[in-house]
Amino acid sequence: MKTLTTEKLTIVGAAGMIGSNMAQSAILMKLSSNICLYDPYAKGLEGVAEELLQCGFKGVTITYTSDIKEALKDSKYVITSGGAARKEGMTREDLLKGNAEIAIQFGKDIKQYCPDVKHVVVIFNPADITGLLVLLYSGLKPSQVSTLAALDSTRLRNELAKHFHIHPDKITRCRTYGGHGEQMAVFSSTASVNGKPLSDLIGTPSLTNEEWQNIKERVIQGGKKIIELRGRSSFQSPSFLSLEMIGAIMGGPSFEWPVGVYVSGGDFNHIMMAMETSLDESGVHYKKPNGRKEEQDALNQSYKHLCALRDELIGSGVIPPISEWKGINSNLD
């Protein structure tokens, strides 16, 4: 089986629903011939590994361990879903403190056990903050750490396709920016519906202003809806999208959706948030989106919300003030 790479891909949280789904999908997508599964829950991890080994996959080496040092050693690519899952009635932000501590320790583990890693994708919530903390404590460059934000944009694509009763492929350039949470900025100015600018359709009989507001709300609450329908948080969509992200970093097909990236040196500083991004073998790169005034206002509000979450951790002593970050990671401005 020809894969994108023979270098080690480690999936953290592999005993969980996201991680186990990701492990099988990574093999089917032919990302790496060297896949390591890690989870502190040894019994569940062994069960996942046994199932995968019993599939009879050819051309891939599957290893598993509950020892984080062994899991990360020599790893060049890492995806982590290893935080607490969101439950019904919770927002992503409700997970803040507990998952922040997990992210800090994981960043330290990266620095200690695989400082030569090429890229890390963080997908456990609140992903903007957990990704920021992994970056801070890993010592990696901003281009080496990204977070899953694409799920909001793909949810917008899905909602528009349902509204207009057309194939999702005819909905293009759907974009949400800022935070992956209740304060995300949903843009209309980038998108097209069957070749027509979405902005031109809003406020017409085909998409009234009220209908557009309802669509935006369903996008923002998309994760909550999955929990209500399935009794658990999303796992198939974050698994697939995060693997597409790491595949692009490995030199595979380009990734078409926004991802979370460390932003500093402009209007937005010392934060991880979704921007217009590109992923390639040199890492993640971004540019600031330019939308209409109301879209920019929404993006600014999203940024302020993320800063408030970050500053809450600083205020409670979980992380040091921004002025001390460069002493922890010399790659940060």
Rosetta blueprint (number, residue, H / E / L):
1 M L
2 K L
3 T L
4 L L
5 T E
6 T L
7 E L
8 K L
9 L E
10 T E
11 I E
12 V E
13 G L
14 A L
15 A L
16 G L
17 M H
18 I H
19 G H
20 S H
21 N H
22 M H
23 A H
24 Q H
25 S H
26 A H
27 I H
28 L H
29 M L
30 K L
31 L L
32 S E
33 S L
34 N E
35 I E
36 C E
37 L E
38 Y E
39 D L
40 P L
41 Y L
42 A H
43 K H
44 G H
45 L H
46 E H
47 G H
48 V H
49 A H
50 E H
51 E H
52 L H
53 L H
54 Q H
55 C L
56 G L
57 F L
58 K L
59 G L
60 V L
61 T E
62 I E
63 T E
64 Y E
65 T E
66 S L
67 D L
68 I H
69 K H
70 E H
71 A H
72 L H
73 K L
74 D L
75 S L
76 K L
77 Y E
78 V E
79 I E
80 T E
81 S L
82 G L
83 G L
84 A L
85 A L
86 R L
87 K L
88 E L
89 G L
90 M L
91 T L
92 R H
93 E H
94 D H
95 L H
96 L H
97 K H
98 G H
99 N H
100 A H
101 E H
102 I H
103 A H
104 I H
105 Q H
106 F H
107 G H
108 K H
109 D H
110 I H
111 K H
112 Q H
113 Y H
114 C L
115 P L
116 D L
117 V L
118 K L
119 H E
120 V E
121 V E
122 V E
123 I L
124 F L
125 N L
126 P L
127 A H
128 D H
129 I H
130 T H
131 G H
132 L H
133 L H
134 V H
135 L H
136 L H
137 Y H
138 S H
139 G L
140 L L
141 K L
142 P H
143 S H
144 Q H
145 V E
146 S E
147 T E
148 L L
149 A L
150 A H
151 L H
152 D H
153 S H
154 T H
155 R H
156 L H
157 R H
158 N H
159 E H
160 L H
161 A H
162 K H
163 H H
164 F H
165 H L
166 I L
167 H L
168 P H
169 D H
170 K H
171 I E
172 T E
173 R L
174 C L
175 R E
176 T E
177 Y E
178 G E
179 G L
180 H L
181 G L
182 E L
183 Q L
184 M L
185 A E
186 V E
187 F E
188 S L
189 S L
190 T L
191 A L
192 S E
193 V E
194 N L
195 G L
196 K E
197 P E
198 L H
199 S H
200 D H
201 L H
202 I E
203 G L
204 T E
205 P L
206 S L
207 L E
208 T L
209 N H
210 E H
211 E H
212 W H
213 Q H
214 N H
215 I H
216 K H
217 E H
218 R H
219 V H
220 I H
221 Q L
222 G H
223 G H
224 K H
225 K H
226 I H
227 I H
228 E H
229 L H
230 R H
231 G L
232 R L
233 S L
234 S L
235 F L
236 Q H
237 S H
238 P H
239 S H
240 F H
241 L H
242 S H
243 L H
244 E H
245 M H
246 I H
247 G H
248 A H
249 I H
250 M L
251 G L
252 G L
253 P L
254 S L
255 F L
256 E L
257 W L
258 P L
259 V E
260 G E
261 V E
262 Y E
263 V E
264 S L
265 G L
266 G L
267 D L
268 F L
269 N L
270 H L
271 I E
272 M E
273 M E
274 A E
275 M E
276 E E
277 T E
278 S E
279 L E
280 D E
281 E L
282 S L
283 G E
284 V E
285 H E
286 Y E
287 K E
288 K L
289 P L
290 N L
291 G L
292 R L
293 K H
294 E H
295 E H
296 Q H
297 D H
298 A H
299 L H
300 N H
301 Q H
302 S H
303 Y H
304 K H
305 H H
306 L H
307 C H
308 A H
309 L H
310 R H
311 D H
312 E H
313 L H
314 I H
315 G H
316 S L
317 G L
318 V L
319 I L
320 P L
321 P L
322 I H
323 S H
324 E H
325 W H
326 K H
327 G H
328 I H
329 N L
330 S L
331 N L
332 L L
333 D L
